[in-house]
Amino acid sequence: MRMLTAAMLLATVSVSATAADTSMLNKIVDQAMNHGEVVENTAYLTDRIGGRLTNSPAMRAAEKWTQDKFRAWGLKNVHAEPFDFGRGWWIESASAKMIAPRPILLRSIPVAWTPATTGTISAPVIVAPISDEDHFDEWRGKLQGKIVLVSYPEDPADATDAAFRRYESSDISAMDTYEQPTTNQDGLKRRVKRRAFPMKLDAFLKAEGAIAWARMAYRNDGLVHGTGYAYGVGETPSLPGVEIAAEDYRRLARLAKTGPVTLELNSNVHFDDSDTNAYNIFAEIPGTDPKAGYVMAGAHLDSWVAADGAADNAAGSAVVMEAARILSSLGVKPKRTIRFALWSGEEQGLHGSLAYIDRHLAKRPAAVGEMAAAGRYGALYNYPVTPLPGFKDLIAYFNMDNGGGKLRGVYAEGNFAAVPVLKDWFGPLSSLGASSVVAAPTSGTDHVGMAAIGLPAFQFIQDPLDYDSTVHHSAVDTFDHLRPQDLRQAAAVMASVLLSAADSDKVIPRNVLPTQPKDSNPFEYDNPEED
């Protein structure tokens, strides 16, 4: 790749930026492009530490390593902040093999937080699609001694979209459209109900005498994922569970339609109950004005373990760390403190960032009834919101968690008043391709809880690459699917925006402190078929 100088990269710096600002931006870009460590640190997190399931030994290693790096770079107030989570779990080895009607090694992975097989087990399969409690009666008395294939073997869909892509300007322009909020508690309740169903299924299968179960992967092309959510103490399933690649699963189903099929499973997995707390990792560059509050950047350090958690989200974590290293190495002394956060438990329901909110920013009423099964996430939209004393101190939060693609700007998350200030801060980065500020909101990651209480919390726009099509949560979420040039660019953008936010005389306006909204469709009936 042709090397570009910092001056060329910043040729379009806006005239509103001061000479001092421009000089520091040049230094930030020089550090990121010519002296950066983000590529090496991403490789360490992925190749050496690997997949970092919350509370697993690998996650503990990542928690220690990231703190050691922050301290070595001269960051202050480096610490791990605990919150209650549950059991650790990790895979030592695993295999799934069809042994009749012929031997085939299957592409598979144990489902997270399901128990071991205690050696190799072998049994006939039965295809018994069960996705709801209403299906139990159909299979009573038929599952004794079986490995139960609980997914319906859906036909493969044609792959009509490009697997790898970067955003065109028209794609980003299309995002700049305000989306009216949809308020419907029934939708959240359905998600919680789906999350609770696997434990009910496990209890039913055990009562019927099944010895294990398997599900079909939700992507094709041999990908497996292994996501599971039975991490709570006292909530561990009884039966081993595995996910089998879609093509292999369909073959099993076809064969079982015409004759007996026997599987052999070995799931050598381990639980770790040495510490049921998970830990968020924090580090700071102190501000010169203790009354000016703080700005923060964050990414989740945890991942699933089908692969190495590279795009989701070692990339974001390493970029947050690199922004910290760059700013610390330049000796910046911002007016506001800059706080760097590496969250835990994001993959199981935003646990780390929601715990931070609950401890430092605002309280919501606890989830009750069936919603309590989702823990902190079940209370995400409960009212009233009661700000804590620290609520006023968070000036802005920026999150990276959409893969390893180049940063293209930021989602304004429905905060109209924030747009002019964001455009001012992102404007000097136009030659890096990162100056877009769009109205569309995003969901599913750690800025959500903060934005939901009116704080200025934002997710970066990122080139998708093959994140959604192939990589996300899958067995190929490895370093090979990242692009070093994108990681360097992201670190330059993040460090620049953080420094602008920390030094600016302009403060991003907050959104309204939300109160209980009316249903967006007051005449809608709950559809039982969507349960």
N, C-alpha and C positions, 0 to 999 in steps of 0.2 A: 504494500500500500504506500502511495506517495505521502511523505511526511509533510504536515502543514505546521507552520510556525504559529505561536500563540497570537501574534499580531494579525496573521491572515484569518485565524479562526474568529477573531473579535473585530473584524473590519466593520461590522455593522453596529457597533456599540451605539446606543441611543445618545443623542446630544444632551439628554437630561442627566446622564451619569456624570459624577464629578471626576476630576483627574485622579484623585486618590482611589475612588472606586474602580476606575478603569485599570489602574496600576495593579491593584490587588487581584482583579479578575485575571489579568495576564499571568500573575504568579500562580494563581490556582490552576489555570489551564496548563501552564508549564509543568507544575507538579504532577497533575493527573496524566498528562500525555507522555512526558519524558522521564519522570522519576517515580511513577506509580507502583503500588504494590497490590492493587486490587485483583489482578489476574492470578498472582501467586497465592493470595489469601483465599480466593474462591476455590482454587485447586486444592488447597489444604483442607478446607471444609468438606469438599466433595470426595476427592480421591483418598485422603488419609483418614478423616473422621467418618465420612459417609453419611448415610441416612440417619436423621436425628429425631426419632420418635420421642415425644414428650416423656421425660423421666426415664428414658433408656440410658444405658451406660454411654452410648455415643453422644447423647444430648448432654450428659454430665461433662464429658470431655470437651464438648464445644463451649459449654458455659465457662469452664476454667480457661480454655485457650483464648477466648475472646477477651476475658478480663485481663489476662496476662498481656495481650497485645495492646489493649487500651493503656495499661500502665506503662508499658515500654515506650509508648508514643508520648507520654507526658500528660495524658488526660487526668482529670481530677474527679474525686468522688466516685471512683469506680466501685461498683458493688452489685451484688445479686439480691433481688428483692423477692421473698417467697410469697406464694399463694397456694391455697389448698387445691390439689388436683386429683391424685389417685395413684394407681399402680404403674410401675415401669414394665416394659415388655420388650423382648428382642429375639431375633431369629438367629440361631446358630447354624442350622441346616434344615433343608426340607426337600421333599420330592413327592411327586405324584406319578404313578405309572399304571397304565392299563395292562393287565396281564392276561386277559382273555376277552375277546377271541384271539388276540395276538398281542405281543408285547410292544408297547409304545410309551416312551417317556413323554409326559405331558408338561406343557408350560404352565406353571402354577405358582402360587404363593400362599402361605398361611394368612388368614384374615387376622388383622391386628387384634390383640387381646383375647384371642381364643386359645384354649389350652393345648398342650402337647398331646401327641398320640401315645406317648410312652412306648417308644419303639415302633416297629412297622406293623400296620394293621392291614388286613385284606378282607374284602367283602364284596358281594354283588351290589350293583347300583340299582336305584329305582328313580325314574324321572317323575318327580312329584312337584310341579310348580305351585309354590305357596307364597303368596305375597300379601295375604291378609288373614286375619283370624277366621273369616268366613270360610276359608278353604280347608280348615282343619278337619271338619267332619268327613270330607271326601277321602281322606287318607288314613283315617283311624283303622288300626288293625292290619296295616299293609307295610309297615316300615321296620318291623323287628329284624335286627341284625343287618340292616342295609346302610350303605352310604347314600344319602338322599341328595339328589340333584334338584335344588329348590328353585332354580330359575327356569322360566319358559325359554326354550331355545329360539329366540328371535332370529328371523332371516337377516342376512347381512344387507346393509344399505349401500347403495352406490356412493362412492367417494367423488362428489361433483365439485368440491371446492379445493382450491390450492392448499396443500398441507403447510407450506411455508410462505409467508408474505410479510412485506413491510407496508406501512401506511402510506398511501398517496395523500396529497393535500386535500383532495375531495373527501377522503375518508374522515379526516380530522374536522373538516368544515361541517360534515354531517352530524358530528357530535355536539356542535354548538347550538343545541335546541333544548329548551327547558322542558323537562318531563314533569307533568303534574304528579304529585305524590298519590299513591294508592294506599288507602287505609282499610285493611280487612284483617281482623284478628283471626278469622277462620283459616286464612292461608298459613299463618304462623303456627296455629294449632295443628294443621295437617302435617307440617314439617316435623313438629315435635312428635306426633303420633308415629310417623315413619321411622324416626330415630329410635323410638321405644320398641318397635315391633320385633327386632332381632332377638331380644331377650325372651319375648313370648314364644317366638318360634323355637328357640333353643329348649325351653321348658317342654313344649309339645313334643319335639323330636325325642328328647330324653325319655319322656313318659311312654312313648310308643316303642322304645327299644332300639332306636337308630344308634349307630356307633359313630357317625360323622356326617357332615354335610358339605356340599360344594355349590358354588354359584358360578354363573357365567360372567366373564369380564365384560364391561360395558363398551369397550372399544374393540375393533378388529386388529388385524396385523400382528397377532401374537402378543399383544400388550396385556399385562396384568397390573393390578394396583394394590389390592390387599387392605383397603381402608376398613376400619372398624372402630367402634365407639364404646365398647364395654370396659372402660378404664377405671370405673369407680371401685373403691374398696367394697367388697361384699357384693359386687355385681358381675363377677366373672362367669362366663357361660360354662356349661358342663361339657359340651361336645366340641371336638376340634372342627374348625371350619377352614376351607380352602377356596381360593378363587382360581378358576381354570380359564385359560385363554379361550376366546370365543370360538375359534376354529376347532380347537380340541374338544370343547364342550359340545359343539354341534355334532361332531363325529360320534361322541359317546351317546348322545341322544338318538342319533340315527340308528346306531347299532342296537341300542336297547329296545328300539321299536320292533326289531325283528328277531331278537334272541338275547341270551344272557350276556352280561358284561360284568367283569370283575375288576375292581380297582385295588391298588396297593398304595397306601399313604404313609408317609413318615414326616411328622411335623415336630422337629426338635427345637422347641421355643422355650423361653424362660421368662418368668415374672421377676420383677425386682421391687421389693417392698421396703427397701432400706430407708427411703425417704419419700413420703407421699406428697411433699410440697414440690411444685414446679417453681422455676425461678426466671424472672425477667432480669436482664443485664443492662446496667446503666453506666454512662460515663459523661463527663461534662468538660466544657471549656467555660470557666467562670466569666460572668459579665462584670463590667466595671460599675454598674449601677444596680445595687441590690433591690431597688424598688421597680426596676423596669420589666421584671418578669423573665420568661424564658421562651425560646423557640426550640422545637424538637423535631428530629428525624427518626424514623423507625422502620423496622422490617422484622418479620418473624424468623427466628432462628430454627425453630422446629420444622420437621418435615415428615412425610411418610417414608417408608423404607423399602419399597419395591426397587428403588435405585438409590442415588446419592443425594436427592433433594437439591439439585443444582439450580434449575430455573425457579424452583419453588421450595425454599427461597434463599439458598446460599448466595445467589446473585445479589438480591436486595440487601442481605446482611453484610456482605463484603463491601458493597457500595457505601452503606452507612458507615462502616468502619473506615473505609478509605477517605470519606469526607472528613471524618474526625482526624485521621492522620494528617491530611493535607492542611487543614486549618491549624492544627497544633504545630506542625512543622514550620508554618509561616509566622508563628508567634502572634496570631491575631488577638486583639483585646477588645472584643465586642462590647457594646453597651449592655446587651441582654445576654444572659447565660444561654449557651447552646448545649442542649441535652441530646444524647444519642441513646436510643432504646433498641434492644434486641428482645423481641417478645417470645414467650413460650406458650404452648397450648393453642396456637391459632388454628391449627388443623382440626381440632376437636370442638371449635366453637368460640374463637376469639377470646379464650380464657385469660391470657396474659394482659392484653390491653384493657379488657373489661375489669379485671382485678385492679389495674392501675387507676382507672376511672373511679371505681368504688372506694379506693383508699385515699385518693388525692383530689379528685375533681368534683364529683357529684354522686348523690345516692338516688336510687329508684326503689320502689317497693319490691320486695323479694317475690319471685315467682311462686305461685301456689297451685295446688291441684296437679293436673296432668302436665302443666307447663314447668313444674318444678324439676321434671326429669331432664330438662335442658339446662339446668343450673343458671349461670349468669346470663347466658344467651336467652333463656326463657323470660328474663326480666328486661330485655333490651328496650322494649317499648311500653313499659309500665309507667304510670304517672301517679303523683307528680314527680318532677325532677327537682331535687333539692341541692343547690350548689353548696360545695364545701368551701372553706376559706381559700384553698389553692386554686379554685376555679378561675379566679381573676388573673392568675399568674401565667397561664398558658396563652401565649400570644399567637402562635401558629404551630401546626403539626403537619409534616410532610411524610408520606408513606410510600414505600416501594415494594410492590408485591404482585406484579403481573408478568413475571418471567425475567429473562435477561436482556430483553430488547432495548434498543436506544430510547432514551427519554425524549419525548416530543413536546412536552408542556405539562399542563396540569388540569384536572377536572375541578371546576369551581364549586361543585356539590350544592348547587342551588343557592349559593350565597352571592346574590347580585352585587351587594355593596363591596364585596372583596375583589371583584374583577378588575377595577382600575389599578388597585395596588399590586395585584398579582401580575398584571401586564407590565407594570413599571419594573418589577423585579425580574421578570423573565425576558423582557425586551432585549437587554444586551446579549442574550444567548441565542439570537435568531440564526447566526451563522453556524451554531452547533445543531440547528434543527430543533430547538427546544423552546420556542417562544409562544406556543399556542396555549390559550386559556379558553376552555370550553365550558358550556353550561351543564352538560350531561353529568349525572351522578354515577358513581360506581358503588359496588357492594361487595360483601364477602371477604373483607380484610380489615386490618386493625385500625383504620381511620374511622370506621363506621360508627362505633360507639361514641366517639368524640363529636363527630358531625351531628349525631342524633341528639345531642344536648346543646346544639347551637354554637359549639366552638369552631374556630377556623381550622378545620382538619381536612387535608386534601390528599388524593392519590395521584401520582404521576401518570401521564399518558405514556404508554410504551409501545414500540413496534411489537406486533404479536409474534413474529417469527413462527415457530411451530408449537407454541405453548399450548393453545387450546386444542389443536388438532391431534397432537401426538404426545407431548411431554408431560403435561399437568398430571401429577400424582402417579405417573406410570413407571414402568420398568426401564425406560430409557431416559429418565430425568438425570442425565449425567453431564459432566463438564463439556462433552463434545457438542452439546446442543446450545452452548453459549457462544458469544462472539466477543473476543477480547476488546476489540475497538469500541463495542457498545458499552462494555463495563467501564472503560476509561472515560468515555463521554458522559455516562451517567454520574460518575463520581465528580467530574468537573461541574456538571449542572447542579447536583445536590449541594456541593460545598458552596458554590456561588450564591444560590438562592438562600441557603441558611445564613450566610454572612449578611446578605442584603436585609433579610428579615430581622437579624439580630442588631443591626446598626441603623436601620431606617428610622427617620423621624415619623414616617407614616406607620400606623398600626392597622392591621387588617380588621375591618369591622366584623363583629360577631353576627351570627344569624340570631334569630329570635330564640329565647328560651322556650322550648316547646311545652305545650299543654296538651291534654287529651284531645285528639282530633275527632271530628265526626267521620263516620264511614263515608268513603268516597262514592259508594253506591248504596244509598240507604234502602233500596228496593230489591237488593240481591238476596236470593235464597241460598242457603248452604247446600251444596251439591254432594250428596252422600257418595256418588261414584268417584269423587276426587279424593276421598279419604284413603 
